[in-house]
Amino acid sequence: MAATLPTASELEILRVIWDRGPSTVREVYRAMAADRDIGYSTVLKFMQIMTDKGTLVRDERVRPQVYRAAHPQQQMQRGILRDLVDRAFGGSAVSLVMHALSDRKATKDERRQIREMLDEMDGAKKRTPASAARRRT
C-alpha cells in the first residue's frame, strides 16, 4: 500500500474511481461536483498529487489520460483501519469494535454478517495445522 494514508479529499476521489473504474479527471470532477462545490483544477491537482504519492496510476498512452487506483479498495481500507486501530485504540481491535457497535446500533442484517464472520474465524482456527496435529496425538 502507499506509504502515506489518503486524506479525506483523496478518499473521495478514490471512492469515485473504485465505483466507476478507471476514469479521466473530467469524469471524477463531474461525479464530485454533483455532490459539492469543487473546481476542475482542484480535482486535477489532487489527482496529480495522488499519482506522485503512488495512490493513483495514470495511463499516459491515451488522451485524455485515464487514472486508476493503485490499490484495491479493500486493501486500502485495511491499511486505513490498521492505522486507526493502532493510533486511536492502542492496537486493540476489540476496543474499536466495541466502540463502533456501542456508538451506532447495528441492523439485524449487520449483526448477522458479524456473527457469520466470527463463526468463520472460529471454524478456521479449529482447522489450523497445529490444532489438527493436536487432535491426532
C-alpha positions in Angstrom: 0.0 0.0 0.0 1.1 3.6 -0.4 3.5 4.9 2.3 1.0 7.6 3.3 -2.6 7.3 4.0 -5.1 9.2 1.8 -6.6 12.4 3.1 -10.4 12.8 3.2 -10.4 14.6 -0.2 -8.2 11.9 -1.7 -10.5 9.2 -0.3 -13.4 11.0 -2.0 -11.6 10.7 -5.3 -10.7 7.1 -4.7 -14.3 6.3 -4.0 -15.3 7.7 -7.3 -12.7 5.7 -9.1 -13.4 2.5 -7.2 -17.1 2.9 -8.1 -16.6 3.9 -11.8 -13.4 2.1 -12.6 -10.5 3.9 -14.5 -11.6 7.5 -15.1 -10.4 10.8 -16.5 -10.1 13.9 -14.4 -13.2 15.3 -16.0 -15.2 12.2 -15.1 -14.1 12.3 -11.5 -14.7 16.1 -11.4 -18.3 15.7 -12.7 -19.0 12.9 -10.1 -17.7 15.0 -7.3 -19.3 18.3 -8.5 -22.7 16.7 -8.4 -22.4 16.5 -4.6 -20.4 19.6 -3.7 -18.8 22.8 -5.0 -15.4 21.9 -6.3 -13.3 23.1 -9.2 -11.9 21.1 -12.0 -8.4 22.4 -11.4 -8.7 21.3 -7.7 -9.6 17.8 -8.7 -6.8 17.7 -11.3 -4.2 18.9 -8.7 -5.3 16.3 -6.2 -5.1 13.6 -8.8 -1.6 14.7 -9.8 -0.5 14.6 -6.1 -2.1 11.2 -5.6 -0.2 9.9 -8.7 3.1 11.3 -7.2 2.2 9.6 -3.9 1.5 6.3 -5.6 -2.2 6.3 -4.7 -3.3 6.6 -8.3 -1.7 5.3 -11.5 -2.0 7.4 -14.7 -2.2 5.8 -18.2 -0.3 8.3 -20.3 -0.7 6.3 -23.5 -4.3 7.6 -24.1 -5.7 11.1 -24.3 -7.3 12.2 -22.2 -5.2 10.4 -19.6 -7.0 7.8 -17.5 -6.4 7.2 -13.8 -7.0 4.1 -11.8 -6.5 3.3 -8.1 -3.0 1.8 -7.4 -4.5 -0.4 -4.7 -7.9 -2.3 -4.5 -10.5 -0.7 -2.2 -10.4 -3.5 0.4 -6.6 -3.3 0.7 -6.6 0.5 1.2 -9.4 0.2 3.7 -7.5 -2.4 5.7 -4.4 -0.2 5.8 -6.5 2.8 7.0 -8.2 0.6 9.6 -4.9 -0.8 10.9 -3.6 2.8 11.2 -6.8 3.8 13.1 -6.7 0.8 15.4 -3.0 1.5 16.2 -3.3 5.2 16.7 -6.8 5.6 18.3 -7.3 2.3 20.1 -3.8 1.4 21.2 -3.8 -1.6 18.8 -6.9 -3.1 20.3 -9.3 -4.3 17.6 -11.7 -5.3 20.4 -11.8 -1.7 21.6 -12.6 -0.5 18.1 -15.4 -3.0 17.6 -16.9 -2.3 21.0 -16.9 1.5 20.3 -18.3 1.1 16.8 -21.1 -1.1 18.0 -22.0 1.0 21.0 -21.9 4.2 19.0 -24.3 3.2 16.3 -26.9 0.4 16.6 -26.1 -2.3 14.0 -29.0 -3.5 11.9 -30.2 -7.1 12.2 -28.5 -7.9 8.9 -25.2 -6.3 10.0 -25.3 -8.4 13.2 -26.0 -11.5 11.1 -23.0 -10.7 9.0 -20.8 -10.1 12.0 -21.9 -13.4 13.5 -21.1 -15.2 10.3 -17.7 -13.7 10.1 -17.0 -14.7 13.7 -18.2 -18.2 13.1 -16.0 -18.5 10.0 -13.0 -17.2 12.0 -13.7 -19.7 14.8 -14.0 -22.5 12.2 -10.7 -21.5 10.6 -9.0 -21.6 14.0 -10.3 -25.1 14.6 -8.9 -26.3 11.3 -5.3 -25.0 11.6 -2.5 -27.5 11.1 -1.4 -27.2 14.8 -4.9 -28.0 16.0 -5.2 -30.9 13.6 -1.9 -32.3 14.9 -3.0 -31.9 18.5 -6.2 -33.9 17.7 -4.1 -36.7 16.1 -2.0 -37.2 19.2 
